[in-house]
């Protein structure tokens, strides 16, 4: 006799079918991102053997180079929005559209060698490249995320190319890395907390995924510090204590920028500091590419560099490349102007520290105290100017020159200070001359016009070097 299933027996089967159908219609909950099955074994220093501070020699090298290039770049450049921050308080629809930009990111004109040559020409000593910003997009081929450059139409590891190209040009290589990762939160359905600063030391905002999140980021740091050659610097944009310690366990000699030293954005501190610090400024007023952006005048950037170096800091100057991979023409012009100034006066801002005073009016100072050398950086309203420097005392061996120009400048030690007659005779650029008020316009050219708008550097050697910090 064939038995038919009872209603009681069929109910669990029917229930299972219905639940399966409902589950298929429901919005899927993405699984938590998992670590790769074969995580590479990276030797780590024992926790009690790690020095929780930057290496002193690396710190001095960082301070010596003085000028770096910051690069913010990602799929967001296709629409000219700021990187990551539009995700804050965004609708789900906007988030999906923002992340879909990776599907069309194909910077076919990206030439890292051209970037690196331009940076070297501009006098840069190091680069800080954005490997992962707060939006979670990885500009490197990480095994810990599919939201990465090698899954875009471009398909190649940009970070590897940047590191190789800049290293070939003699620049120190640094990587920006954001501890905050909005993509990770969004994928796991835990859109809570701030995209910028995850609370590593408390369950919020990540809750149950806290441990896996830290493992995910530690794994990425291991990749960046072991697969991309000699990485001089890491730059953490956000709370980073667990990551900083882990980075030093992987590479004890890596220099930590933000996360270990002061790095103010879009400002220059008003006082000198004997510690390492870095002022982060943009060529325009957005970190990422902004179509039609108005850039800062070249003279302003040069003056910012002078003021920062006189106070003992570094300038990290940011550009945002275009979506096709090229540096915007306006940014390139600024970097070339900076390069011209550095050709002439770069000695005055490399390998220097603050003098006993930061400035006397519009005359700014840097120094190599061990050599008894002071640099006085001052604007010239014409091709000549008399400087009287009350903080500088000459010796019989003192020589005074204008960097980039042959010959010595006349000087005299007076009761009120070192008096120097600055006269520039070197032609830098030629432009059409402004007519004299009482003369008709002519086709004469005016010499040195661009140079007149930026400080010149006077080198003073064999000076008396009083002890004490800068004021």
DAMO-V201972 format. One record per residue. N is the residue number from 1. PSI is psi in degrees with one decimal (NA if undefined). Layout:
BEGIN
<<N PSI> <N PSI>>
END
This chain:
BEGIN
<<1 132.3> <2 126.5> <3 135.0> <4 147.1> <5 139.7> <6 163.4> <7 -36.9> <8 -40.1> <9 -32.8> <10 -18.6> <11 -46.2> <12 -35.8> <13 -47.4> <14 -41.3> <15 -42.3> <16 -39.1> <17 -44.7> <18 -46.0> <19 -38.0> <20 -40.4> <21 -43.4> <22 -40.5> <23 -35.4> <24 -31.7> <25 -24.0> <26 157.8> <27 121.0> <28 145.5> <29 113.0> <30 142.6> <31 156.5> <32 134.4> <33 131.1> <34 153.2> <35 151.3> <36 150.5> <37 -37.3> <38 78.4> <39 127.6> <40 139.1> <41 116.1> <42 121.4> <43 133.2> <44 143.5> <45 147.0> <46 145.0> <47 -37.5> <48 -1.5> <49 -3.4> <50 132.1> <51 115.7> <52 57.2> <53 157.6> <54 146.4> <55 128.2> <56 -38.4> <57 -40.2> <58 -36.1> <59 -44.1> <60 -37.0> <61 -43.3> <62 -45.2> <63 -32.0> <64 -44.2> <65 -39.1> <66 -27.1> <67 125.1> <68 162.6> <69 125.0> <70 135.5> <71 116.7> <72 122.2> <73 143.0> <74 -175.9> <75 -26.8> <76 -22.0> <77 -19.4> <78 -26.6> <79 3.9> <80 21.3> <81 160.6> <82 149.8> <83 131.3> <84 -46.6> <85 -26.7> <86 -16.8> <87 -21.7> <88 123.8> <89 22.5> <90 155.4> <91 161.0> <92 -37.7> <93 -43.7> <94 -40.9> <95 -45.2> <96 -41.7> <97 -40.3> <98 -47.2> <99 -25.0> <100 -15.4> <101 -26.7> <102 -25.3> <103 -16.1> <104 9.5> <105 112.0> <106 77.5> <107 79.1> <108 -23.1> <109 11.8> <110 122.4> <111 91.0> <112 -30.7> <113 -37.1> <114 -40.8> <115 -48.3> <116 -39.8> <117 -41.7> <118 -41.1> <119 -43.1> <120 -42.0> <121 -35.4> <122 -1.9> <123 14.1> <124 145.6> <125 -14.3> <126 162.9> <127 144.1> <128 109.7> <129 138.0> <130 104.5> <131 -35.6> <132 121.3> <133 -174.2> <134 -23.1> <135 -10.2> <136 -4.5> <137 128.9> <138 119.7> <139 19.0> <140 164.2> <141 77.8> <142 146.9> <143 -2.8> <144 -2.0> <145 145.0> <146 -7.6> <147 80.6> <148 165.2> <149 -32.1> <150 -3.9> <151 13.2> <152 171.9> <153 -28.1> <154 -49.4> <155 3.0> <156 157.2> <157 104.7> <158 -40.4> <159 -41.6> <160 -40.8> <161 -40.7> <162 -47.5> <163 -45.4> <164 -44.5> <165 -44.1> <166 -35.3> <167 -38.4> <168 -29.8> <169 4.0> <170 11.8> <171 148.3> <172 141.3> <173 128.8> <174 149.6> <175 126.7> <176 137.7> <177 126.7> <178 120.9> <179 -32.6> <180 140.8> <181 93.0> <182 -34.9> <183 -41.6> <184 -44.3> <185 -44.4> <186 -41.9> <187 -33.1> <188 3.2> <189 18.4> <190 63.9> <191 72.7> <192 162.9> <193 -173.4> <194 137.8> <195 -13.3> <196 -42.6> <197 91.8> <198 143.4> <199 85.4> <200 -31.6> <201 6.9> <202 160.7> <203 -32.7> <204 148.0> <205 1.0> <206 -18.3> <207 -129.4> <208 -20.2> <209 5.9> <210 -48.7> <211 -44.8> <212 -32.3> <213 -44.9> <214 -39.1> <215 -40.8> <216 -45.7> <217 -35.9> <218 -40.2> <219 -40.9> <220 -38.0> <221 -40.0> <222 -39.7> <223 -48.7> <224 -33.5> <225 -9.1> <226 -12.9> <227 -0.7> <228 31.8> <229 -154.7> <230 99.8> <231 112.8> <232 -37.1> <233 142.4> <234 140.5> <235 102.4> <236 119.9> <237 78.5> <238 -179.5> <239 133.0> <240 15.2> <241 -50.3> <242 -35.7> <243 -38.7> <244 -46.3> <245 -39.9> <246 -38.8> <247 -41.5> <248 -25.7> <249 -32.2> <250 -46.6> <251 96.6> <252 -26.9> <253 -0.5> <254 136.3> <255 128.5> <256 119.3> <257 -108.2> <258 136.7> <259 -19.8> <260 -27.5> <261 159.0> <262 134.0> <263 69.4> <264 144.5> <265 133.4> <266 29.8> <267 158.8> <268 118.7> <269 149.2> <270 -9.2> <271 153.0> <272 158.1> <273 129.8> <274 -8.5> <275 165.8> <276 136.1> <277 168.6> <278 129.3> <279 125.8> <280 111.2> <281 152.9> <282 153.5> <283 -36.8> <284 -137.2> <285 17.9> <286 146.6> <287 -40.5> <288 173.2> <289 130.9> <290 111.1> <291 133.7> <292 19.3> <293 143.2> <294 118.8> <295 159.2> <296 145.4> <297 145.4> <298 -39.5> <299 -39.5> <300 -41.0> <301 -40.9> <302 -45.5> <303 -39.1> <304 -43.2> <305 -45.4> <306 -46.0> <307 -38.7> <308 -46.4> <309 -34.7> <310 -25.8> <311 3.1> <312 8.7> <313 177.9> <314 151.7> <315 122.1> <316 103.9> <317 123.6> <318 140.4> <319 151.9> <320 104.9> <321 156.9> <322 166.0> <323 -21.8> <324 -4.4> <325 -3.2> <326 153.3> <327 133.3> <328 141.1> <329 -39.4> <330 -39.7> <331 -40.6> <332 -40.7> <333 -41.8> <334 -45.1> <335 -34.9> <336 -38.5> <337 -43.7> <338 -38.6> <339 -39.1> <340 -45.1> <341 -41.1> <342 -32.1> <343 -39.7> <344 -47.5> <345 10.6> <346 -30.9> <347 -30.2> <348 -9.5> <349 3.1> <350 136.3> <351 25.3> <352 165.0> <353 171.0> <354 148.0> <355 -178.1> <356 -26.1> <357 149.1> <358 -43.9> <359 158.8> <360 97.1> <361 -125.7> <362 12.5> <363 121.9> <364 151.2> <365 142.5> <366 167.3> <367 154.3> <368 85.9> <369 -36.6> <370 -27.5> <371 -6.5> <372 32.0> <373 133.9> <374 142.6> <375 127.9> <376 118.2> <377 120.1> <378 148.1> <379 154.7> <380 120.9> <381 -23.3> <382 -167.3> <383 5.8> <384 148.5> <385 145.4> <386 125.3> <387 138.7> <388 109.8> <389 106.5> <390 -21.4> <391 -1.6> <392 127.9> <393 127.1> <394 167.9> <395 171.0> <396 -22.4> <397 -0.3> <398 138.8> <399 144.9> <400 125.7> <401 159.9> <402 118.3> <403 140.8> <404 -9.4> <405 141.9> <406 147.4> <407 163.1> <408 157.0> <409 143.7> <410 140.2> <411 164.0> <412 132.9> <413 120.1> <414 166.1> <415 -28.2> <416 -5.6> <417 -177.6> <418 118.5> <419 125.3> <420 132.4> <421 104.5> <422 125.5> <423 126.4> <424 127.8> <425 -1.1> <426 132.4> <427 125.8> <428 -55.7> <429 155.9> <430 130.6> <431 168.0> <432 133.7> <433 148.1> <434 133.7> <435 147.4> <436 149.5> <437 -33.2> <438 15.0> <439 150.4> <440 155.9> <441 136.7> <442 178.8> <443 12.8> <444 154.7> <445 152.6> <446 130.8> <447 146.8> <448 16.5> <449 -48.6> <450 -40.9> <451 -30.8> <452 -23.4> <453 -6.8> <454 155.9> <455 146.1> <456 163.5> <457 119.3> <458 125.7> <459 128.0> <460 116.0> <461 164.0> <462 48.2> <463 164.1> <464 136.5> <465 91.6> <466 150.3> <467 167.1> <468 155.1> <469 163.6> <470 154.4> <471 NA>>
END
